């Protein structure tokens, strides 16, 4: 293929010969007939004969564009609507060159002749022709290539989409059952009695559990191994069961609500920081007392105020406290029944923004108060929320704040909408419970709600029920233990579920892929028994000619040292050997029995034979004692009467008295 080369013609002045040779005109087609140079290379006027050739036109455009790009002038002038990548176009041409069919006769040389007519050209022209043959014309337009690429891309996209559809059919991530972390399970032993309180700090590092045995246990996931033992156990409220636990939203303090009338605030390590004051039980008006006068039922921290917390008690009041002020409460809320009588609030809770306080009472009612107003009247009050006379064991706001869940002793769990608070959204029934602290919890995305049941009579296992909050269907029914399921806690950061059971166990459910840290850190750690470290001197003085008592023993391994110490009765602390027949024991010199030991210590010179008959030993000294009395007879020798024994003749029998 021929194209116009970048050549420099002869620069002739106007006064020179008016014409040039035909060879020069053939070699430099850009030179004009008058001898002046109108241009050089492809930047001059193009040959009219090459304008009609499409192959020549494409090659010239490629060379011009490439040259302009190298010289840095491609960006000047009017901006084109569409720019092409020269390197990409050249690569396309090289790939498609073998497929092109080129008519050699149609290729015209720059000199005006065909390739056959100009066989006598320079070797440089032949090399250029060979290079141009490699480039060649583009057999297919760019649009066709793009269409082919699009078709291939569409086909691959369709295949990927089909594969994705197949995967979606097999595993749906949005399904509630797939969001539930329950593939793996761990077990923690709190004690032997029911775990009725559970709490975890916001970071998910520690877990606290309270029980009916008055103990409060702390579990540290970052420090536990797979034995799952708590690092601290204490009784903060003496002989009162721990009814509720709550961490502050910063995680540095924990509220402990027990059966006593005084709540306590502990730090992260379990040391007491505050104790609420007790009220005066002889004052009738509960708003005039400084604290609760009866046992507490529940409590929680404020989600927005760092030092404020709420408690509820059997004195029919809810009280808000400030951590810094320990002498009295901040506000008092009275709970009233239908006729204005007192009713006991069994549970209480804040909503997520701290603007609403909800309480579930012993008469089955739900009552709420606005924290921005006076606590004189309720904001919402539903008297027949649950069966009359049944305790509401738990109230809980959802994370979004639009829903409220209430768990009651009437075997129901009800879901309420705060925007339409007159009727429940749905009632989940058939949930038997024996404990007035049985609670419920929402999933972190509010799509599910969890609650447990007590072990029914005749059943073998108690279950954890998981419900969908939108369709109200049963997502899962998980068998947990052969005892009651009381407390449930779904930590939003760890994505793990902790369950407090009636037999003193705490079950932890997690997923290997979806859960983070928490119990996953503990199950991979093994408990290693620590050996007693013995200090062995590293420095040794070698004295080969020293006396035996001054020689220093060679450093041995720990194993050989322990074997040698085992043979030493003092270092191995060997117990005393048993007494065998009075010889070789502790009392061998005095006999083998206690009596022989006592006799030997009385100072008797003769040895007592343990094997001799004691009767014979005594009669042996009878004759000597009668002839030479030593102990008793000399004292009574003068005053002792002579003994008279019965003779062989028996006296006559007494005559009986007869009546006269």
C-alpha positions as CSV (number, residue, x, y, z in Angstrom):
1,X,0.0,0.0,0.0
2,X,1.3,3.4,-0.9
3,X,0.7,6.7,0.8
4,X,2.2,10.1,0.8
5,X,5.5,10.2,2.6
6,X,6.7,13.0,4.8
7,X,9.5,14.3,2.6
8,X,11.2,17.6,2.2
9,X,11.3,18.9,-1.4
10,X,14.1,21.1,-2.8
11,X,13.6,24.7,-1.9
12,X,14.2,26.8,-5.0
13,X,14.3,30.5,-5.3
14,X,12.2,32.4,-7.8
15,X,15.2,33.3,-9.8
16,X,16.2,29.7,-10.4
17,X,15.3,27.5,-13.4
18,X,11.6,27.6,-14.0
19,X,11.2,23.9,-14.2
20,X,12.5,20.8,-12.5
21,X,13.2,17.4,-13.9
22,X,10.5,14.8,-14.2
23,X,12.3,12.6,-11.7
24,X,12.2,15.4,-9.1
25,X,8.5,16.0,-9.8
26,X,7.9,12.3,-9.4
27,X,9.9,12.2,-6.2
28,X,8.3,15.3,-4.7
29,X,4.7,15.6,-5.9
30,X,4.0,18.5,-3.6
31,X,6.3,20.8,-5.5
32,X,4.5,23.2,-7.9
33,X,5.3,23.6,-11.6
34,X,6.8,27.1,-11.0
35,X,9.5,25.7,-8.8
36,X,8.2,26.9,-5.4
37,X,7.3,24.6,-2.6
38,X,3.7,24.7,-1.7
39,X,4.1,22.4,1.2
40,X,5.9,19.5,2.6
41,X,4.8,16.0,3.4
42,X,1.2,15.3,4.1
43,X,0.7,18.9,5.3
44,X,0.8,20.2,1.7
45,X,-1.8,19.9,-1.0
46,X,-2.8,16.4,-1.6
47,X,-2.7,14.7,-4.9
48,X,-5.9,14.8,-6.7
49,X,-5.4,11.2,-7.8
50,X,-5.4,9.9,-4.2
51,X,-8.6,11.7,-3.1
52,X,-10.8,9.1,-4.7
53,X,-9.0,6.2,-3.1
54,X,-10.6,5.3,0.4
55,X,-7.6,3.2,1.5
56,X,-5.3,6.2,0.9
57,X,-7.6,8.6,2.6
58,X,-7.9,6.4,5.8
59,X,-4.1,5.9,6.0
60,X,-3.4,9.6,5.6
61,X,-6.0,10.5,8.3
62,X,-4.3,8.1,10.6
63,X,-0.8,9.5,10.0
64,X,-2.0,13.1,10.3
65,X,-3.8,12.4,13.6
66,X,-0.8,10.5,15.0
67,X,1.6,13.2,14.0
68,X,-0.6,15.9,15.5
69,X,-0.8,13.9,18.8
70,X,3.0,13.6,18.9
71,X,3.6,17.2,18.2
72,X,1.0,18.3,20.8
73,X,-1.2,20.3,18.5
74,X,-4.1,18.0,18.4
75,X,-6.0,20.0,21.0
76,X,-5.8,23.3,19.1
77,X,-8.5,24.7,16.9
78,X,-12.1,23.8,16.8
79,X,-13.1,21.0,19.2
80,X,-14.5,18.0,17.4
81,X,-17.8,16.5,18.5
82,X,-16.2,13.0,18.9
83,X,-12.6,12.0,19.5
84,X,-11.1,8.7,18.5
85,X,-8.2,6.8,20.2
86,X,-5.6,6.3,17.5
87,X,-3.8,3.5,19.3
88,X,-7.0,1.6,19.6
89,X,-7.9,2.0,15.9
90,X,-4.4,0.8,14.9
91,X,-4.8,-2.3,17.0
92,X,-8.2,-3.0,15.4
93,X,-6.7,-2.7,12.0
94,X,-3.9,-5.1,12.8
95,X,-6.2,-7.7,14.1
96,X,-8.5,-7.5,11.1
97,X,-5.7,-7.2,8.5
98,X,-5.6,-10.9,7.5
99,X,-9.3,-10.9,6.8
100,X,-9.2,-7.9,4.4
101,X,-9.2,-8.5,0.7
102,X,-7.4,-5.7,-1.1
103,X,-7.3,-5.1,-4.8
104,X,-3.6,-4.5,-5.6
105,X,-4.4,-3.0,-9.0
106,X,-6.6,-0.3,-7.4
107,X,-3.7,0.9,-5.2
108,X,-2.1,3.9,-6.9
109,X,1.4,5.0,-6.2
110,X,2.0,8.6,-5.1
111,X,3.8,9.2,-8.4
112,X,0.7,8.5,-10.4
113,X,1.4,4.9,-11.6
114,X,0.4,1.5,-10.3
115,X,2.5,-0.7,-8.2
116,X,3.5,-2.8,-11.2
117,X,4.7,0.2,-13.2
118,X,6.9,1.6,-10.4
119,X,9.0,-1.4,-9.7
120,X,12.1,0.7,-9.9
121,X,11.3,2.8,-6.8
122,X,13.6,3.1,-3.8
123,X,13.9,0.4,-1.2
124,X,12.5,2.9,1.3
125,X,9.3,2.9,-0.7
126,X,9.1,-0.9,-0.6
127,X,9.5,-0.9,3.2
128,X,6.8,1.7,3.6
129,X,4.6,-0.4,1.3
130,X,5.1,-3.4,3.5
131,X,4.3,-1.5,6.6
132,X,1.2,-0.1,5.0
133,X,0.1,-3.6,4.0
134,X,0.1,-4.5,7.7
135,X,-2.2,-1.6,8.5
136,X,-4.6,-2.0,5.7
137,X,-8.2,-0.8,5.5
138,X,-10.7,-1.5,8.2
139,X,-12.9,-4.3,6.9
140,X,-15.8,-3.7,9.2
141,X,-17.0,-0.3,10.5
142,X,-16.7,0.6,14.1
143,X,-20.4,0.4,14.6
144,X,-20.4,-3.3,13.6
145,X,-17.6,-4.1,16.0
146,X,-19.4,-2.3,18.8
147,X,-22.6,-4.1,18.0
148,X,-20.8,-7.4,18.2
149,X,-19.3,-6.4,21.5
150,X,-22.7,-5.3,22.8
151,X,-24.2,-8.6,21.8
152,X,-21.5,-10.6,23.6
153,X,-21.8,-8.4,26.6
154,X,-25.6,-8.7,26.6
155,X,-25.2,-12.5,26.4
156,X,-22.8,-12.6,29.3
157,X,-25.0,-10.3,31.3
158,X,-28.0,-12.5,30.6
159,X,-26.0,-15.5,31.8
160,X,-24.9,-13.8,34.9
161,X,-28.4,-12.6,35.6
162,X,-29.7,-16.1,35.2
163,X,-27.1,-17.4,37.6
164,X,-28.1,-14.7,40.1
165,X,-31.7,-15.6,39.7
166,X,-30.8,-19.2,40.5
167,X,-28.9,-18.1,43.5
168,X,-31.7,-15.9,44.7
169,X,-34.1,-18.8,44.4
170,X,-31.8,-20.9,46.5
171,X,-30.8,-18.3,49.2
172,X,-32.7,-15.1,49.8
173,X,-30.8,-12.7,52.1
174,X,-33.9,-10.5,52.7
175,X,-35.9,-13.5,54.1
176,X,-36.3,-13.1,57.9
177,X,-35.2,-16.6,58.7
178,X,-31.9,-15.9,56.9
179,X,-31.3,-12.8,59.1
180,X,-31.7,-14.8,62.3
181,X,-28.3,-15.7,63.8
182,X,-28.9,-19.2,65.1
183,X,-26.5,-21.5,63.3
184,X,-24.1,-21.9,66.3
185,X,-24.7,-22.0,70.0
186,X,-22.7,-21.5,73.2
187,X,-23.7,-22.2,76.9
188,X,-22.7,-20.2,80.0
189,X,-23.5,-21.4,83.5
190,X,-24.7,-18.7,85.9
191,X,-25.8,-20.9,88.7
192,X,-28.5,-23.3,89.7
193,X,-31.5,-20.9,89.9
194,X,-33.4,-19.0,87.2
195,X,-31.7,-16.2,85.4
196,X,-34.3,-13.4,85.5
197,X,-32.1,-10.4,84.4
198,X,-29.8,-9.9,81.4
199,X,-28.0,-6.8,80.1
200,X,-25.1,-6.1,77.7
201,X,-23.1,-2.9,77.2
202,X,-23.5,-1.0,73.9
203,X,-20.1,-2.1,72.7
204,X,-20.9,-5.8,73.2
205,X,-17.7,-6.5,75.3
206,X,-19.5,-7.5,78.5
207,X,-22.6,-9.2,79.6
208,X,-24.2,-9.1,83.0
209,X,-26.7,-11.6,84.4
210,X,-28.8,-11.6,87.5
211,X,-30.6,-14.5,89.2
212,X,-32.9,-15.6,91.9
213,X,-29.8,-16.7,93.9
214,X,-29.0,-13.0,94.6
215,X,-25.8,-13.2,92.5
216,X,-24.7,-10.8,89.8
217,X,-22.2,-12.3,87.3
218,X,-20.0,-10.4,84.8
219,X,-18.9,-12.0,81.6
220,X,-16.1,-10.5,79.5
221,X,-16.0,-11.9,75.9
222,X,-12.6,-10.4,75.2
223,X,-11.0,-12.3,78.2
224,X,-13.0,-15.6,78.3
225,X,-12.0,-18.9,76.8
226,X,-14.2,-21.7,75.6
227,X,-14.9,-22.8,79.2
228,X,-17.2,-19.7,79.4
229,X,-16.6,-18.8,83.1
230,X,-17.6,-15.4,84.5
231,X,-14.7,-13.3,85.8
232,X,-16.6,-11.8,88.7
233,X,-19.6,-12.8,90.9
234,X,-21.1,-10.6,93.7
235,X,-24.2,-10.0,95.7
236,X,-24.8,-6.2,95.4
237,X,-28.2,-6.3,97.1
238,X,-27.6,-8.9,99.8
239,X,-30.6,-11.2,100.1
240,X,-32.7,-9.8,97.3
241,X,-33.1,-11.3,93.8
242,X,-31.8,-9.3,90.9
243,X,-35.0,-8.4,88.9
244,X,-33.6,-6.2,86.2
245,X,-30.2,-4.9,84.9
246,X,-29.6,-2.0,82.5
247,X,-26.4,-0.4,81.1
248,X,-26.2,3.3,80.4
249,X,-25.9,4.3,76.7
250,X,-22.2,5.1,77.3
251,X,-21.6,1.7,78.9
252,X,-19.7,3.1,82.0
253,X,-22.5,2.5,84.5
254,X,-25.0,-0.2,85.2
255,X,-28.4,0.0,87.0
256,X,-29.2,-2.9,89.4
257,X,-32.9,-3.3,90.3
258,X,-33.5,-5.8,93.0
259,X,-36.4,-6.9,95.2
260,X,-35.4,-4.2,97.7
261,X,-36.7,-0.6,97.6
262,X,-33.3,0.9,96.8
263,X,-31.8,0.7,93.4
264,X,-28.0,0.7,93.0
265,X,-25.7,2.0,90.3
266,X,-22.4,0.1,89.7
267,X,-19.5,0.8,87.5
268,X,-18.2,-1.6,84.8
269,X,-16.3,-3.7,87.3
270,X,-19.1,-4.1,89.8
271,X,-18.1,-1.5,92.4
272,X,-20.9,0.5,93.9
273,X,-21.2,4.2,92.8
274,X,-24.6,5.2,94.1
275,X,-27.6,3.9,96.1
276,X,-31.0,5.4,95.9
277,X,-32.5,6.8,99.1
278,X,-35.4,5.0,100.8
279,X,-38.6,6.8,101.3
280,X,-40.7,7.3,104.5
281,X,-43.2,4.5,104.7
282,X,-45.4,6.5,107.1
283,X,-46.2,9.2,104.6
284,X,-49.4,8.5,102.7
285,X,-48.7,10.8,99.7
286,X,-46.1,9.1,97.6
287,X,-45.1,12.3,95.9
288,X,-43.9,13.7,99.2
289,X,-41.5,10.9,99.9
290,X,-37.9,11.0,98.8
291,X,-37.8,7.5,97.4
292,X,-39.6,4.2,97.0
293,X,-41.0,2.6,100.1
294,X,-41.7,-0.9,98.7
295,X,-39.8,-3.4,96.5
296,X,-38.8,-2.5,93.0
297,X,-40.1,-4.2,89.9
298,X,-38.1,-2.7,87.0
299,X,-35.8,0.1,85.8
300,X,-33.9,1.4,82.8
301,X,-31.5,4.2,81.8
302,X,-32.6,7.2,79.7
303,X,-31.4,6.8,76.1
304,X,-30.6,10.6,75.7
305,X,-29.7,11.9,79.2
306,X,-26.5,10.3,80.4
307,X,-27.1,10.4,84.2
308,X,-30.9,9.9,84.3
309,X,-32.6,6.6,85.0
310,X,-36.1,5.4,85.8
311,X,-37.4,2.9,88.4
312,X,-40.8,1.4,89.1
313,X,-41.9,-0.1,92.5
314,X,-44.7,-1.8,94.3
315,X,-45.7,1.5,95.9
316,X,-47.5,2.3,92.7
317,X,-45.0,4.9,91.5
318,X,-42.4,5.5,88.8
319,X,-39.5,7.7,89.8
320,X,-36.8,9.3,87.7
321,X,-33.4,9.8,89.3
322,X,-30.2,11.8,88.5
323,X,-26.9,10.0,89.2
324,X,-25.3,13.1,90.8
325,X,-28.2,13.7,93.2
326,X,-28.6,10.8,95.6
327,X,-30.8,12.4,98.3
328,X,-34.1,12.3,96.5
329,X,-35.7,11.5,93.1
330,X,-36.2,14.0,90.3
331,X,-39.9,13.3,89.5
332,X,-42.7,11.0,90.7
333,X,-45.3,9.4,88.4
334,X,-48.3,7.8,90.0
335,X,-50.1,4.9,88.3
336,X,-53.8,4.7,88.7
337,X,-56.4,2.0,88.0
338,X,-59.9,2.4,86.6
339,X,-61.5,3.8,89.7
340,X,-58.6,6.0,90.8
341,X,-57.1,3.3,93.0
342,X,-53.4,2.4,93.0
343,X,-52.0,-0.2,90.6
344,X,-48.5,-1.6,90.6
345,X,-46.3,-0.9,87.5
346,X,-44.5,-4.2,86.7
347,X,-42.4,-2.9,83.9
348,X,-41.3,0.5,82.4
349,X,-39.4,1.7,79.4
350,X,-38.3,4.9,77.6
351,X,-38.8,5.3,73.8
352,X,-35.7,5.8,71.6
353,X,-35.6,9.6,71.8
354,X,-36.5,9.8,75.5
355,X,-39.7,11.8,75.0
356,X,-42.1,9.1,76.2
357,X,-42.3,6.8,79.3
358,X,-44.4,3.6,79.1
359,X,-45.5,1.4,82.0
360,X,-47.3,-1.9,82.1
361,X,-49.4,-2.3,85.2
362,X,-50.7,-5.2,87.2
363,X,-54.3,-4.6,86.2
364,X,-53.4,-5.3,82.5
365,X,-53.3,-1.6,81.4
366,X,-50.7,0.3,79.4
367,X,-50.0,3.9,80.4
368,X,-47.6,6.5,78.8
369,X,-46.4,9.9,79.8
370,X,-44.7,12.7,77.9
371,X,-41.4,13.7,79.5
372,X,-41.7,17.3,78.2
373,X,-44.9,17.9,80.2
374,X,-46.1,17.5,83.7
375,X,-46.7,13.9,84.9
376,X,-50.2,14.7,86.1
377,X,-52.2,13.0,83.3
378,X,-51.3,10.2,81.0
379,X,-50.6,10.8,77.3
380,X,-52.1,7.4,76.4
381,X,-54.0,5.0,78.6
382,X,-55.5,1.6,77.5
383,X,-57.2,-0.1,80.4
384,X,-58.0,-3.3,78.6
385,X,-54.7,-3.8,76.9
386,X,-54.4,-7.2,78.5
387,X,-56.6,-9.4,80.6
388,X,-57.8,-7.8,83.8
389,X,-55.6,-8.8,86.8
390,X,-52.8,-10.2,84.7
391,X,-49.4,-8.6,85.1
392,X,-47.7,-6.9,82.1
393,X,-44.2,-8.4,82.5
394,X,-42.5,-6.3,79.8
395,X,-43.0,-3.2,77.6
396,X,-40.6,-2.3,74.9
397,X,-40.4,0.3,72.1
398,X,-39.1,-0.6,68.7
399,X,-35.9,1.0,67.3
400,X,-37.9,3.2,65.0
401,X,-40.2,4.3,67.8
402,X,-43.4,3.6,65.9
403,X,-44.2,0.3,67.6
404,X,-44.7,-0.9,71.1
405,X,-44.6,-4.5,72.3
406,X,-46.2,-5.7,75.5
407,X,-45.8,-9.2,77.1
408,X,-48.2,-10.3,79.7
409,X,-48.9,-13.2,82.1
410,X,-52.1,-13.9,80.2
411,X,-50.0,-15.9,77.7
412,X,-50.1,-13.2,75.0
413,X,-47.7,-10.8,73.2
414,X,-49.3,-7.8,71.6
415,X,-47.9,-5.4,69.1
416,X,-49.1,-1.8,69.1
417,X,-48.7,1.1,66.7
418,X,-48.1,4.4,68.4
419,X,-49.8,6.3,65.7
420,X,-53.0,4.4,66.2
421,X,-52.8,3.3,69.9
422,X,-56.4,2.2,70.5
423,X,-56.2,-1.3,69.1
424,X,-53.2,-3.7,68.8
425,X,-51.8,-4.5,65.4
426,X,-51.7,-8.2,66.2
427,X,-52.0,-10.5,69.2
428,X,-49.6,-13.5,69.5
429,X,-51.2,-16.0,71.9
430,X,-50.3,-19.4,73.3
431,X,-47.2,-18.1,75.1
432,X,-47.3,-19.7,78.5
433,X,-45.2,-18.0,81.2
434,X,-44.6,-18.5,84.9
435,X,-42.3,-15.5,85.6
436,X,-43.4,-11.9,85.9
437,X,-40.0,-10.9,84.4
438,X,-40.5,-12.7,81.0
439,X,-39.7,-10.1,78.3
440,X,-39.5,-9.7,74.6
441,X,-37.1,-8.0,72.2
442,X,-37.0,-6.5,68.7
443,X,-34.5,-7.4,66.0
444,X,-32.1,-4.5,65.1
445,X,-34.0,-3.8,61.9
446,X,-37.5,-4.1,63.6
447,X,-38.5,-6.9,61.2
448,X,-38.8,-9.5,63.9
449,X,-39.8,-9.8,67.5
450,X,-38.6,-12.5,69.9
451,X,-40.1,-13.9,73.1
452,X,-39.8,-17.1,75.2
453,X,-42.2,-19.4,76.9
454,X,-42.1,-21.3,80.2
455,X,-42.0,-25.0,80.2
456,X,-45.6,-26.3,80.0
457,X,-46.6,-29.3,82.0
458,X,-45.7,-32.5,80.3
459,X,-43.4,-30.8,77.7
460,X,-39.7,-31.6,77.4
461,X,-38.4,-28.4,76.0
462,X,-39.3,-24.7,76.1
463,X,-39.1,-22.8,72.8
464,X,-38.0,-19.3,71.6
465,X,-40.6,-17.8,69.3
466,X,-39.6,-15.5,66.5
467,X,-42.4,-13.5,64.7
468,X,-42.4,-11.3,61.7
469,X,-43.6,-7.7,62.6
470,X,-45.1,-7.1,59.1
471,X,-46.8,-10.3,58.2
472,X,-47.2,-11.6,61.8
473,X,-46.1,-15.1,60.8
474,X,-44.0,-17.4,62.8
475,X,-40.5,-17.1,61.4
476,X,-38.9,-19.7,63.6
477,X,-39.7,-21.8,66.7
478,X,-36.3,-22.7,68.3
479,X,-36.1,-25.3,71.1
480,X,-33.8,-23.8,73.7
481,X,-33.7,-25.8,76.9
482,X,-35.6,-28.3,79.1
483,X,-36.5,-25.4,81.5
484,X,-38.2,-22.0,81.2
485,X,-37.1,-19.3,78.7
486,X,-37.3,-16.0,80.7
487,X,-35.0,-13.4,79.2
488,X,-34.1,-12.6,75.6
489,X,-31.5,-10.1,74.4
490,X,-30.6,-9.5,70.7
491,X,-27.5,-7.3,70.7
492,X,-27.6,-5.0,67.6
493,X,-23.8,-4.6,67.3
494,X,-22.8,-8.2,67.8
495,X,-25.8,-9.6,66.0
496,X,-26.1,-12.3,68.7
497,X,-29.0,-13.5,70.8
498,X,-28.6,-14.3,74.5
499,X,-31.3,-16.2,76.4
500,X,-31.7,-16.5,80.2
501,X,-33.2,-19.9,81.2
502,X,-34.9,-21.2,84.4
503,X,-32.2,-23.7,85.1
504,X,-29.4,-21.2,85.6
505,X,-28.0,-21.4,82.0
506,X,-27.4,-18.6,79.5
507,X,-27.7,-19.7,75.9
508,X,-25.9,-17.7,73.2
509,X,-26.9,-18.0,69.5
510,X,-24.8,-16.6,66.8
511,X,-24.1,-17.0,63.1
512,X,-20.6,-17.7,61.8
513,X,-20.8,-15.2,58.9
514,X,-23.3,-12.5,60.1
515,X,-22.3,-12.2,63.8
516,X,-19.3,-10.2,65.0
517,X,-17.0,-10.8,68.0
518,X,-18.8,-11.6,71.2
519,X,-19.1,-15.3,71.8
520,X,-17.2,-16.0,68.6
521,X,-14.0,-14.8,70.3
522,X,-14.4,-17.3,73.1
523,X,-15.1,-20.5,71.3
524,X,-11.7,-20.6,69.6
525,X,-9.7,-20.1,72.8
526,X,-8.5,-23.1,74.7
527,X,-8.0,-23.2,78.4
528,X,-4.4,-23.8,79.3
529,X,-3.4,-24.9,82.8
530,X,-0.7,-22.8,84.3
531,X,2.3,-24.7,85.7
532,X,4.0,-23.6,88.9
533,X,7.0,-21.6,87.9
534,X,10.1,-22.5,89.7
535,X,13.1,-20.2,89.6
536,X,16.3,-22.0,88.5
537,X,19.6,-20.2,88.8
538,X,21.1,-19.4,85.5
539,X,24.6,-18.7,86.8
540,X,26.8,-21.7,87.8
541,X,30.2,-21.8,89.4
542,X,32.2,-24.8,88.5
543,X,34.4,-26.1,91.4
544,X,35.6,-29.6,90.6
545,X,37.8,-29.9,93.7
546,X,35.4,-28.5,96.2
547,X,34.1,-30.5,99.2
548,X,30.8,-32.4,98.7
549,X,28.9,-30.0,101.0
550,X,30.1,-27.0,98.9
551,X,29.6,-28.5,95.5
552,X,26.8,-27.0,93.3
553,X,24.5,-29.3,91.5
554,X,24.3,-29.2,87.8
555,X,21.3,-27.5,86.2
556,X,18.8,-30.1,85.2
557,X,15.6,-30.0,83.3
558,X,12.3,-29.3,85.0
559,X,11.2,-32.9,84.4
560,X,14.2,-34.5,86.1
561,X,14.0,-32.0,89.0
562,X,10.3,-32.9,89.6
563,X,11.2,-36.6,89.5
564,X,13.9,-36.2,92.1
565,X,11.6,-34.1,94.3
566,X,9.0,-36.9,94.1
567,X,11.4,-39.3,95.8
568,X,12.1,-36.9,98.6
569,X,9.4,-37.4,101.4
570,X,9.7,-33.8,102.6
571,X,9.5,-32.0,99.2
572,X,6.8,-34.3,97.9
573,X,4.9,-33.9,101.2
574,X,4.4,-37.6,101.8
575,X,1.8,-38.4,104.4
576,X,2.6,-40.4,107.5
577,X,2.7,-44.1,107.1
578,X,-0.1,-46.2,108.8
579,X,0.5,-48.0,112.1
580,X,1.2,-51.7,111.6
581,X,1.1,-53.9,114.8
582,X,2.7,-51.3,117.0
583,X,6.0,-51.4,115.2
584,X,7.4,-48.6,113.0
585,X,4.6,-46.2,113.7
586,X,4.3,-43.1,115.8
587,X,3.6,-45.1,119.1
588,X,5.7,-48.1,118.3
589,X,7.8,-47.7,121.5
590,X,4.7,-47.7,123.7
591,X,2.6,-50.3,122.0
592,X,0.1,-50.3,119.2
593,X,-3.0,-49.3,121.2
594,X,-4.1,-46.3,123.1
595,X,-4.2,-48.1,126.5
596,X,-0.7,-49.4,126.1
597,X,0.4,-45.9,125.2
598,X,-1.2,-44.5,128.4
599,X,0.2,-47.2,130.6
600,X,3.7,-46.6,129.2
601,X,3.5,-42.9,130.0
602,X,2.4,-43.6,133.6
603,X,5.9,-44.7,134.4
604,X,5.5,-48.4,134.7
605,X,8.8,-50.1,134.1
606,X,7.5,-53.4,132.9
607,X,6.3,-53.8,129.4
608,X,2.7,-54.6,128.9
609,X,2.1,-57.5,126.6
610,X,-0.7,-56.6,124.3
611,X,-1.3,-60.2,123.3
612,X,-1.8,-61.5,126.9
613,X,-5.2,-62.2,128.3
614,X,-6.1,-59.4,130.7
615,X,-7.9,-61.8,133.2
616,X,-4.9,-63.9,133.5
617,X,-2.7,-60.9,134.0
618,X,-4.8,-59.7,136.9
619,X,-5.1,-63.1,138.7
620,X,-1.4,-63.5,138.5
621,X,-1.1,-60.9,141.2
622,X,-4.0,-62.1,143.4
623,X,-2.0,-64.2,145.8
624,X,0.7,-61.5,146.2
625,X,-2.0,-58.9,146.9
626,X,-3.6,-61.0,149.6
627,X,-0.3,-61.7,151.4
628,X,1.2,-58.3,151.1
629,X,-1.6,-55.7,150.7
630,X,-0.3,-52.4,149.6
631,X,-3.1,-50.1,148.5
632,X,-6.4,-50.7,150.3
633,X,-6.1,-53.5,153.0
634,X,-3.6,-51.6,155.3
635,X,-5.9,-48.7,155.8
636,X,-8.7,-50.8,157.0
637,X,-6.7,-53.4,159.0
638,X,-7.6,-52.2,162.4
639,X,-11.2,-51.2,161.8
640,X,-12.3,-53.6,159.3
641,X,-14.7,-56.2,160.8
642,X,-14.1,-59.9,160.3
643,X,-16.1,-61.1,157.4
644,X,-18.7,-63.8,158.2
645,X,-19.8,-65.9,155.2
646,X,-22.9,-68.0,155.0
647,X,-22.6,-71.5,156.3
648,X,-23.8,-74.5,154.4
649,X,-26.8,-75.0,156.8
650,X,-29.7,-72.9,155.6
651,X,-31.9,-71.2,158.2
652,X,-35.4,-72.2,158.8
653,X,-38.0,-70.5,156.8
654,X,-39.9,-67.6,158.4
655,X,-43.2,-68.3,159.8
656,X,-46.0,-66.4,158.3
657,X,-48.2,-64.3,160.5
658,X,-51.6,-65.8,161.1
659,X,-54.7,-63.9,162.1
660,X,-55.6,-64.2,165.7
